[in-house]
Amino acid sequence: MKTRIVAADSLGVRSLAVHVEACGYSIGIDLGASIAPRRYGLPPHELELKELERAVEKARRLVQESDIIIVTHYHYDHYLKDDAELYKGKTLLVKDIRREINRSQAIRGHRFLVKTGLREKADVRFADSSIFRFPGGLEIEFSEPVWHGEPGTKLGKVLMARISCEGESLVYASDTQGPGNMEALARLLEWRNPAILIISGPPTYFAGYKVSREAVESGIRNLEFLTLEARPRTLIVDHHLLRDLNYEAVLNAIRGKAADIGVEVLTAAEFMGVKPRLLEARRKELWRKPG
């Protein structure tokens, strides 16, 4: 199983886009990217705009190359909302737009799948709580819809996915924020011992502002518990956590214990062999630099 991170917050944009090659299939997971329209009261810097352009172009290319495309929810950094034609002829395993979905995501999903005619142009399968098996031994299992972080959040619900091939598995749990709820944690513990577990860390940059400190602290505790109990060979933590310049305080608190049990904890950038490039978190600094 070959895995690469296409785009992520540690790579300069809001995203956790992944591409996997497994059992002869090319699989794209949440291939999309965006940037914050405002941060610290400032618009995106030129470096962010350039990185977004590169990330979206990579996502477009991989949508075209993929046999199977997973969309875990309908936030704009997780799919290409303006490029429905690129998905034509693909197998799409997507969040159900009819149940356990908030109004905003339901509207976005309807526009993407129905108004564009994509449901007639692609093999669209609602994936909630489902298992899909493909010739050659590929299996993709989806969780029930779980909260996008803390229970009851207005951001709605998302799906988590496990890709299995030849006795090895990858688990993808973006936007669960730690996870920030016990339902997501319970399912991830059932999917223990994956080769790779990819998850969004808690939004520490919002603690006490848009997200309660209690919810963020719960996400941090759950992340540590998950690391020690699920025991992935590699844990990739990125997305919301990497919008905080102090993200390493969370990861370093886990890394020591994780190393003792053979778990490597990385950001997406580190997994890809490069240094984290936190453009959004550094927006004030970028705007202060001359030229």
One Martini backbone bead per residue (centre of mass of N, CA, C, O) as a GRO file, in nm:
protein
  291
    1MET     BB    1   0.093   0.039   0.027
    2LYS     BB    2   0.055   0.366  -0.110
    3THR     BB    3   0.130   0.687   0.045
    4ARG     BB    4   0.001   1.031   0.005
    5ILE     BB    5   0.021   1.372   0.060
    6VAL     BB    6  -0.123   1.634  -0.114
    7ALA     BB    7  -0.264   1.805   0.127
    8ALA     BB    8  -0.202   2.054   0.394
    9ASP     BB    9  -0.143   2.256   0.658
   10SER     BB   10   0.171   2.178   0.662
   11LEU     BB   11   0.158   2.263   0.329
   12GLY     BB   12  -0.030   2.560   0.326
   13VAL     BB   13  -0.328   2.432   0.354
   14ARG     BB   14  -0.659   2.354   0.363
   15SER     BB   15  -0.614   2.008   0.441
   16LEU     BB   16  -0.652   1.621   0.380
   17ALA     BB   17  -0.510   1.499   0.122
   18VAL     BB   18  -0.528   1.167  -0.031
   19HIS     BB   19  -0.318   0.900  -0.170
   20VAL     BB   20  -0.390   0.558  -0.282
   21GLU     BB   21  -0.221   0.244  -0.333
   22ALA     BB   22  -0.432  -0.055  -0.381
   23CYS     BB   23  -0.479  -0.346  -0.531
   24GLY     BB   24  -0.461  -0.168  -0.815
   25TYR     BB   25  -0.561   0.104  -0.691
   26SER     BB   26  -0.684   0.439  -0.721
   27ILE     BB   27  -0.706   0.658  -0.428
   28GLY     BB   28  -0.914   0.926  -0.329
   29ILE     BB   29  -0.899   1.158  -0.045
   30ASP     BB   30  -1.018   1.451  -0.009
   31LEU     BB   31  -0.986   1.625  -0.289
   32GLY     BB   32  -0.880   1.928  -0.153
   33ALA     BB   33  -0.884   2.301  -0.110
   34SER     BB   34  -0.805   2.581   0.114
   35ILE     BB   35  -0.857   2.912   0.259
   36ALA     BB   36  -0.857   3.164   0.470
   37PRO     BB   37  -1.017   3.465   0.438
   38ARG     BB   38  -0.952   3.503   0.756
   39ARG     BB   39  -0.664   3.613   0.962
   40TYR     BB   40  -0.610   3.839   1.193
   41GLY     BB   41  -0.772   4.030   0.982
   42LEU     BB   42  -0.649   3.882   0.727
   43PRO     BB   43  -0.571   3.809   0.425
   44PRO     BB   44  -0.434   3.636   0.201
   45HIS     BB   45  -0.137   3.550   0.100
   46GLU     BB   46   0.047   3.497  -0.175
   47LEU     BB   47   0.159   3.222  -0.080
   48GLU     BB   48  -0.120   3.093  -0.036
   49LEU     BB   49  -0.231   3.125  -0.323
   50LYS     BB   50  -0.011   2.954  -0.460
   51GLU     BB   51  -0.057   2.694  -0.294
   52LEU     BB   52  -0.350   2.655  -0.374
   53GLU     BB   53  -0.308   2.622  -0.676
   54ARG     BB   54  -0.131   2.370  -0.650
   55ALA     BB   55  -0.327   2.190  -0.487
   56VAL     BB   56  -0.566   2.191  -0.688
   57GLU     BB   57  -0.411   2.074  -0.927
   58LYS     BB   58  -0.343   1.807  -0.790
   59ALA     BB   59  -0.634   1.723  -0.733
   60ARG     BB   60  -0.731   1.716  -1.025
   61ARG     BB   61  -0.533   1.502  -1.127
   62LEU     BB   62  -0.621   1.277  -0.918
   63VAL     BB   63  -0.910   1.253  -0.998
   64GLN     BB   64  -0.845   1.153  -1.288
   65GLU     BB   65  -0.660   0.899  -1.185
   66SER     BB   66  -0.880   0.782  -1.021
   67ASP     BB   67  -1.102   0.519  -0.943
   68ILE     BB   68  -1.139   0.613  -0.640
   69ILE     BB   69  -1.362   0.833  -0.446
   70ILE     BB   70  -1.350   1.013  -0.142
   71VAL     BB   71  -1.623   1.170   0.058
   72THR     BB   72  -1.673   1.261   0.393
   73HIS     BB   73  -1.754   1.565   0.314
   74TYR     BB   74  -1.892   1.920   0.244
   75HIS     BB   75  -1.626   2.065   0.260
   76TYR     BB   76  -1.425   2.259   0.049
   77ASP     BB   77  -1.146   2.099   0.145
   78HIS     BB   78  -1.275   1.790   0.028
   79TYR     BB   79  -1.355   1.915  -0.258
   80LEU     BB   80  -1.451   1.990  -0.605
   81LYS     BB   81  -1.710   2.197  -0.655
   82ASP     BB   82  -1.621   2.310  -0.969
   83ASP     BB   83  -1.541   1.982  -1.080
   84ALA     BB   84  -1.752   1.751  -1.160
   85GLU     BB   85  -1.643   1.643  -1.439
   86LEU     BB   86  -1.389   1.490  -1.320
   87TYR     BB   87  -1.585   1.248  -1.193
   88LYS     BB   88  -1.637   1.109  -1.439
   89GLY     BB   89  -1.656   0.752  -1.414
   90LYS     BB   90  -1.644   0.722  -1.118
   91THR     BB   91  -1.598   0.601  -0.797
   92LEU     BB   92  -1.822   0.714  -0.539
   93LEU     BB   93  -1.756   0.760  -0.189
   94VAL     BB   94  -2.016   0.905   0.008
   95LYS     BB   95  -2.188   1.117   0.175
   96ASP     BB   96  -2.494   1.132   0.279
   97ILE     BB   97  -2.757   1.373   0.180
   98ARG     BB   98  -3.023   1.251   0.364
   99ARG     BB   99  -2.851   1.182   0.635
  100GLU     BB  100  -2.689   1.291   0.890
  101ILE     BB  101  -2.718   1.614   0.805
  102ASN     BB  102  -2.663   1.924   0.751
  103ARG     BB  103  -2.775   2.180   0.571
  104SER     BB  104  -2.516   2.276   0.434
  105GLN     BB  105  -2.419   1.996   0.331
  106ALA     BB  106  -2.673   1.917   0.177
  107ILE     BB  107  -2.659   2.144  -0.030
  108ARG     BB  108  -2.376   2.083  -0.139
  109GLY     BB  109  -2.428   1.788  -0.220
  110HIS     BB  110  -2.658   1.848  -0.419
  111ARG     BB  111  -2.499   2.024  -0.612
  112PHE     BB  112  -2.274   1.813  -0.679
  113LEU     BB  113  -2.464   1.550  -0.752
  114VAL     BB  114  -2.736   1.672  -0.888
  115LYS     BB  115  -2.720   1.949  -1.042
  116THR     BB  116  -2.469   1.833  -1.224
  117GLY     BB  117  -2.528   1.511  -1.287
  118LEU     BB  118  -2.328   1.305  -1.142
  119ARG     BB  119  -2.513   1.055  -1.077
  120GLU     BB  120  -2.514   0.985  -1.401
  121LYS     BB  121  -2.176   0.995  -1.448
  122ALA     BB  122  -2.147   0.818  -1.187
  123ASP     BB  123  -2.054   0.594  -0.921
  124VAL     BB  124  -2.274   0.653  -0.670
  125ARG     BB  125  -2.205   0.595  -0.314
  126PHE     BB  126  -2.334   0.560  -0.019
  127ALA     BB  127  -2.121   0.505   0.285
  128ASP     BB  128  -2.267   0.479   0.534
  129SER     BB  129  -2.197   0.202   0.717
  130SER     BB  130  -2.002   0.070   0.493
  131ILE     BB  131  -1.901  -0.200   0.267
  132PHE     BB  132  -1.638  -0.234   0.016
  133ARG     BB  133  -1.580  -0.468  -0.249
  134PHE     BB  134  -1.301  -0.560  -0.455
  135PRO     BB  135  -1.130  -0.674  -0.689
  136GLY     BB  136  -0.823  -0.805  -0.537
  137GLY     BB  137  -0.895  -0.727  -0.207
  138LEU     BB  138  -1.045  -0.471  -0.170
  139GLU     BB  139  -1.129  -0.270   0.129
  140ILE     BB  140  -1.402  -0.040   0.226
  141GLU     BB  141  -1.464   0.121   0.534
  142PHE     BB  142  -1.735   0.275   0.713
  143SER     BB  143  -1.863   0.482   0.917
  144GLU     BB  144  -2.051   0.637   1.093
  145PRO     BB  145  -2.165   0.924   1.161
  146VAL     BB  146  -1.957   1.184   1.289
  147TRP     BB  147  -1.842   1.429   1.457
  148HIS     BB  148  -1.699   1.754   1.405
  149GLY     BB  149  -1.604   1.677   1.697
  150GLU     BB  150  -1.806   1.794   1.896
  151PRO     BB  151  -2.097   1.746   2.019
  152GLY     BB  152  -2.330   1.937   1.825
  153THR     BB  153  -2.202   2.064   1.603
  154LYS     BB  154  -2.253   2.285   1.330
  155LEU     BB  155  -2.061   2.115   1.127
  156GLY     BB  156  -2.138   1.825   1.182
  157LYS     BB  157  -2.075   1.538   0.980
  158VAL     BB  158  -1.864   1.244   0.933
  159LEU     BB  159  -1.642   1.025   0.779
  160MET     BB  160  -1.480   0.720   0.816
  161ALA     BB  161  -1.186   0.523   0.699
  162ARG     BB  162  -1.101   0.184   0.574
  163ILE     BB  163  -0.813   0.050   0.417
  164SER     BB  164  -0.779  -0.279   0.267
  165CYS     BB  165  -0.467  -0.478   0.196
  166GLU     BB  166  -0.302  -0.754   0.245
  167GLY     BB  167  -0.324  -0.705   0.577
  168GLU     BB  168  -0.348  -0.392   0.533
  169SER     BB  169  -0.398  -0.057   0.687
  170LEU     BB  170  -0.597   0.247   0.649
  171VAL     BB  171  -0.678   0.540   0.841
  172TYR     BB  172  -0.946   0.789   0.810
  173ALA     BB  173  -0.996   1.105   1.032
  174SER     BB  174  -1.108   1.364   0.937
  175ASP     BB  175  -1.253   1.615   1.144
  176THR     BB  176  -1.251   1.487   1.449
  177GLN     BB  177  -1.054   1.631   1.651
  178GLY     BB  178  -0.859   1.361   1.785
  179PRO     BB  179  -1.112   1.295   1.898
  180GLY     BB  180  -1.415   1.483   2.014
  181ASN     BB  181  -1.559   1.191   2.031
  182MET     BB  182  -1.663   0.873   2.138
  183GLU     BB  183  -1.760   0.742   1.874
  184ALA     BB  184  -1.501   0.774   1.715
  185LEU     BB  185  -1.312   0.637   1.914
  186ALA     BB  186  -1.445   0.357   1.914
  187ARG     BB  187  -1.398   0.294   1.615
  188LEU     BB  188  -1.087   0.332   1.611
  189LEU     BB  189  -1.039   0.097   1.815
  190GLU     BB  190  -1.144  -0.123   1.621
  191TRP     BB  191  -0.912  -0.011   1.407
  192ARG     BB  192  -0.660  -0.143   1.494
  193ASN     BB  193  -0.334  -0.157   1.372
  194PRO     BB  194  -0.246   0.030   1.161
  195ALA     BB  195  -0.016   0.154   0.954
  196ILE     BB  196  -0.215   0.409   0.913
  197LEU     BB  197  -0.306   0.720   1.082
  198ILE     BB  198  -0.540   0.976   0.988
  199ILE     BB  199  -0.564   1.299   1.162
  200SER     BB  200  -0.726   1.548   1.322
  201GLY     BB  201  -0.662   1.786   1.524
  202PRO     BB  202  -0.724   1.999   1.750
  203PRO     BB  203  -0.852   2.341   1.775
  204THR     BB  204  -0.648   2.535   1.952
  205TYR     BB  205  -0.700   2.822   1.811
  206PHE     BB  206  -1.019   2.808   1.938
  207ALA     BB  207  -0.981   2.813   2.231
  208GLY     BB  208  -1.238   2.992   2.387
  209TYR     BB  209  -1.406   3.069   2.124
  210LYS     BB  210  -1.540   2.844   1.911
  211VAL     BB  211  -1.410   2.647   2.123
  212SER     BB  212  -1.395   2.478   2.387
  213ARG     BB  213  -1.161   2.388   2.611
  214GLU     BB  214  -1.284   2.113   2.680
  215ALA     BB  215  -1.289   2.003   2.388
  216VAL     BB  216  -0.987   2.025   2.333
  217GLU     BB  217  -0.888   1.855   2.573
  218SER     BB  218  -1.040   1.602   2.486
  219GLY     BB  219  -0.893   1.567   2.215
  220ILE     BB  220  -0.612   1.526   2.339
  221ARG     BB  221  -0.674   1.281   2.514
  222ASN     BB  222  -0.782   1.100   2.281
  223LEU     BB  223  -0.523   1.100   2.115
  224GLU     BB  224  -0.348   0.957   2.321
  225PHE     BB  225  -0.523   0.708   2.363
  226LEU     BB  226  -0.527   0.616   2.069
  227THR     BB  227  -0.225   0.575   2.033
  228LEU     BB  228  -0.193   0.354   2.266
  229GLU     BB  229  -0.435   0.156   2.164
  230ALA     BB  230  -0.419   0.134   1.841
  231ARG     BB  231  -0.128   0.124   1.723
  232PRO     BB  232   0.011   0.261   1.499
  233ARG     BB  233   0.286   0.294   1.313
  234THR     BB  234   0.147   0.560   1.189
  235LEU     BB  235   0.092   0.902   1.292
  236ILE     BB  236  -0.119   1.149   1.142
  237VAL     BB  237  -0.112   1.497   1.233
  238ASP     BB  238  -0.351   1.753   1.133
  239HIS     BB  239  -0.484   2.042   1.026
  240HIS     BB  240  -0.619   2.213   1.275
  241LEU     BB  241  -0.357   2.205   1.453
  242LEU     BB  242  -0.180   2.356   1.209
  243ARG     BB  243  -0.305   2.657   1.302
  244ASP     BB  244  -0.082   2.629   1.526
  245LEU     BB  245   0.230   2.727   1.632
  246ASN     BB  246   0.192   2.520   1.902
  247TYR     BB  247   0.159   2.214   1.809
  248GLU     BB  248   0.407   2.066   1.947
  249ALA     BB  249   0.297   2.042   2.233
  250VAL     BB  250   0.105   1.810   2.161
  251LEU     BB  251   0.296   1.607   2.015
  252ASN     BB  252   0.526   1.584   2.232
  253ALA     BB  253   0.337   1.457   2.453
  254ILE     BB  254   0.314   1.185   2.269
  255ARG     BB  255   0.588   1.082   2.146
  256GLY     BB  256   0.722   0.939   2.382
  257LYS     BB  257   0.506   0.718   2.430
  258ALA     BB  258   0.495   0.619   2.137
  259ALA     BB  259   0.790   0.522   2.106
  260ASP     BB  260   0.770   0.291   2.325
  261ILE     BB  261   0.546   0.138   2.107
  262GLY     BB  262   0.622   0.208   1.792
  263VAL     BB  263   0.513   0.508   1.738
  264GLU     BB  264   0.482   0.736   1.478
  265VAL     BB  265   0.480   1.097   1.493
  266LEU     BB  266   0.323   1.306   1.238
  267THR     BB  267   0.314   1.511   0.998
  268ALA     BB  268   0.249   1.546   0.674
  269ALA     BB  269   0.518   1.672   0.599
  270GLU     BB  270   0.701   1.463   0.739
  271PHE     BB  271   0.596   1.221   0.579
  272MET     BB  272   0.704   1.376   0.303
  273GLY     BB  273   1.000   1.506   0.387
  274VAL     BB  274   0.915   1.788   0.517
  275LYS     BB  275   0.871   2.092   0.633
  276PRO     BB  276   0.669   2.274   0.793
  277ARG     BB  277   0.409   2.507   0.639
  278LEU     BB  278   0.255   2.767   0.819
  279LEU     BB  279   0.083   3.002   0.668
  280GLU     BB  280  -0.165   3.082   0.831
  281ALA     BB  281  -0.022   3.108   1.114
  282ARG     BB  282   0.189   3.328   0.954
  283ARG     BB  283   0.036   3.580   0.839
  284LYS     BB  284   0.147   3.821   0.997
  285GLU     BB  285   0.442   3.777   0.914
  286LEU     BB  286   0.405   3.791   0.606
  287TRP     BB  287   0.287   4.090   0.604
  288ARG     BB  288   0.556   4.220   0.733
  289LYS     BB  289   0.707   4.154   0.495
  290PRO     BB  290   0.889   4.266   0.253
  291GLY     BB  291   0.755   4.217  -0.074
   0.00000   0.00000   0.00000
